[in-house]
Amino acid sequence: MPERKNPNHIVSDTEVYVDPLDSGRIQVVRPVGYQQREVAPLLMISDEALPEMDCNIILNEYKKPNFIEVDIDENNSVIPKNNPELLDGGQVWKYRSEGGLGIAVIPQDTQAFNTIMEVVDPFLPKNEDYTGVNYMTIQAYPEDTFFATHKDDADGKDTGTVIFFLNEDFKGGNLLVNGHTIMGRTGTMVAFNNNTRTYHSVEPIYGGTRYTLCIWFGMFETEIQDESDS
């Protein structure tokens, strides 16, 4: 594997920084002037990357748990109504959002998380924005649902988002990221960084149900400490 450049390396006005990959399905080219600790906006698309068989494995994990009732606290956090211990992990849980979405939360200490990561890992971006998983959900958008334009309400540890389309037998539901319209097909991967500053939305579903795997990435604590010391 080629060596990574010094974390504080700044490219000159004439060079383009190419982030090396461990195994390369996606090559990330940074624009001129990129400084590795002040990351420029990136949008990555890998069309139909994940095989349909693997998408079905992930969909099966969504179908396993039953829906539970939840409350929304003053910080807009979702709290299992009768099972607050689910927030401690150890079990997949699923709820219906106020907007009508079905959302399955996949904690990191579950077999479902391990199964999903084993399936998707070869297709994930290989750069510092996607070092560790902070949060994972499988989301179902039934007919007449959508997600309005927003920026993620996340903490400072979040550095990137990856979305896998798990099916294509629905109408509507295009993903919009900073003005780019993405018509997802089964297995398509979309990744973008700076998710707390990147506008994105989902257009209304006119028929069928749209399923996606959503993964939020961040830095390990050691990396955060390194940044604060620089």
FENHUFEN-V39117 format. One record per pair of residues at least 6 apart in sequence whose C-alpha atoms are under 8 Angstrom apart, sorted by sequence separation. I is the first residue (numbers start at 1). J is the second residue. D is the distance in whole Angstrom. If there is no record, write none. Layout:
i;j;d
I;J;D
I;J;D
This chain:
i;j;d
11;17;6
21;27;7
34;40;6
72;78;5
73;79;7
80;86;7
96;102;5
97;103;7
106;112;7
107;113;6
108;114;7
124;130;8
175;181;6
176;182;6
20;27;8
71;78;6
72;79;6
80;87;8
86;93;7
95;102;6
96;103;6
106;113;6
174;181;7
175;182;5
19;27;7
20;28;8
70;78;6
71;79;5
79;87;7
94;102;7
95;103;5
174;182;6
175;183;7
18;27;8
19;28;6
31;40;7
70;79;5
71;80;6
94;103;5
95;104;7
174;183;5
175;184;7
18;28;6
19;29;6
30;40;7
70;80;4
71;81;6
94;104;4
173;183;8
174;184;7
18;29;5
19;30;7
69;80;6
70;81;4
93;104;6
94;105;6
17;29;6
18;30;6
30;42;8
68;80;7
69;81;5
70;82;8
92;104;7
93;105;5
16;29;7
17;30;5
68;81;8
69;82;7
92;105;6
93;106;7
16;30;6
17;31;7
92;106;5
4;19;8
16;31;6
17;32;7
91;106;8
92;107;6
4;20;7
16;32;5
28;44;8
91;107;7
168;184;7
3;20;8
15;32;6
17;34;7
90;107;7
168;185;5
2;20;7
14;32;7
89;107;5
90;108;8
91;109;8
92;110;7
167;185;7
168;186;5
13;32;6
89;108;7
90;109;5
91;110;6
165;184;6
166;185;8
167;186;4
1;21;8
12;32;7
13;33;6
26;46;8
89;109;6
90;110;5
92;112;8
165;185;6
166;186;5
167;187;7
178;198;6
1;22;6
11;32;7
12;33;7
89;110;8
165;186;5
166;187;6
177;198;7
178;199;5
11;33;6
165;187;5
166;188;8
177;199;6
178;200;6
10;33;7
11;34;6
164;187;6
165;188;5
177;200;4
10;34;6
11;35;7
134;158;7
164;188;6
165;189;7
176;200;5
177;201;7
10;35;5
68;93;7
70;95;7
164;189;5
175;200;7
176;201;5
9;35;7
10;36;7
67;93;7
68;94;6
69;95;6
163;189;6
164;190;6
175;201;6
176;202;6
8;35;7
9;36;7
65;92;7
66;93;7
67;94;5
68;95;5
69;96;8
108;135;8
146;173;7
162;189;7
163;190;5
175;202;5
176;203;8
8;36;6
65;93;6
66;94;6
67;95;5
68;96;8
107;135;7
162;190;6
163;191;6
174;202;6
175;203;7
7;36;6
8;37;7
65;94;6
67;96;7
106;135;8
107;136;7
130;159;7
162;191;4
173;202;6
174;203;5
7;37;7
106;136;5
129;159;5
130;160;6
161;191;6
162;192;7
173;203;5
174;204;8
105;136;6
106;137;6
129;160;6
160;191;7
161;192;6
172;203;6
173;204;5
62;94;8
105;137;5
106;138;8
160;192;6
161;193;6
172;204;6
173;205;5
104;137;5
105;138;7
160;193;4
172;205;5
173;206;8
103;137;6
104;138;5
159;193;6
160;194;6
161;195;6
171;205;6
172;206;6
103;138;6
104;139;6
159;194;6
160;195;6
170;205;7
171;206;5
172;207;7
103;139;5
158;194;8
159;195;7
170;206;7
171;207;5
102;139;6
103;140;6
158;195;7
170;207;5
171;208;6
173;210;7
101;139;7
102;140;5
124;162;8
158;196;8
170;208;4
65;104;8
101;140;6
102;141;7
169;208;6
170;209;6
101;141;5
169;209;7
170;210;6
100;141;8
101;142;7
169;210;8
62;104;6
100;142;8
154;196;6
168;210;7
152;195;6
153;196;6
167;210;7
101;145;7
151;195;7
152;196;5
166;210;8
167;211;6
100;145;6
151;196;5
152;197;8
165;210;8
166;211;5
167;212;8
99;145;7
151;197;6
152;198;8
165;211;6
166;212;5
99;146;8
151;198;6
165;212;5
166;213;7
99;147;8
150;198;8
151;199;5
164;212;5
165;213;7
150;199;5
151;200;7
163;212;7
164;213;5
149;199;6
150;200;6
163;213;6
164;214;7
61;112;6
149;200;5
150;201;6
163;214;5
149;201;4
162;214;6
163;215;6
148;201;5
149;202;8
161;214;7
162;215;5
147;201;5
148;202;7
161;215;6
162;216;7
146;201;8
147;202;5
148;203;8
161;216;5
162;217;8
146;202;5
147;203;7
160;216;6
161;217;6
146;203;5
147;204;8
159;216;8
160;217;5
58;116;6
146;204;4
158;216;7
159;217;6
160;218;7
57;116;8
145;204;6
146;205;6
158;217;6
159;218;5
144;204;6
145;205;6
158;218;4
159;219;7
143;204;8
144;205;5
157;218;5
158;219;7
143;205;5
144;206;6
157;219;6
142;205;7
143;206;6
144;207;8
129;193;7
141;205;7
143;207;5
54;119;6
142;207;8
143;208;6
123;189;8
125;191;8
142;208;6
143;209;6
142;209;4
157;224;8
141;209;5
142;210;6
140;209;6
141;210;5
50;120;7
140;210;6
141;211;6
140;211;5
139;211;6
140;212;7
50;123;7
138;211;7
139;212;5
49;123;7
138;212;6
139;213;6
138;213;4
139;214;7
62;138;6
137;213;6
138;214;6
136;213;8
137;214;5
136;214;6
137;215;7
59;138;8
136;215;5
135;215;6
136;216;6
134;215;8
135;216;5
133;215;7
134;216;6
135;217;7
133;216;6
134;217;5
133;217;4
134;218;6
132;217;5
133;218;6
131;217;7
132;218;5
130;217;5
131;218;6
132;219;6
129;217;7
130;218;6
131;219;6
132;220;6
129;218;7
130;219;8
131;220;7
129;219;7
128;219;8
25;123;7
26;125;7
26;126;8
24;126;8
23;126;8
22;126;7
21;126;5
20;126;8
21;127;7
20;127;8
59;166;7
19;127;7
58;166;8
56;166;7
55;166;5
55;167;7
50;164;8
52;166;8
55;186;8
55;187;6
52;186;6
51;186;8
52;187;6
50;186;8
51;187;6
47;184;8
48;185;6
50;187;4
47;185;7
48;186;6
49;187;5
50;188;7
48;187;4
49;188;5
50;189;8
47;187;7
48;188;4
49;189;6
47;188;4
48;189;7
46;188;6
47;189;6
45;188;7
46;189;5
45;189;6
46;190;7
44;189;8
45;190;5
44;190;6
45;191;6
43;190;7
44;191;5
43;191;6
44;192;6
42;191;8
43;192;5
42;192;5
43;193;7
41;192;7
42;193;6
41;193;6
59;211;8
41;194;6
39;194;8
58;213;8
37;227;8
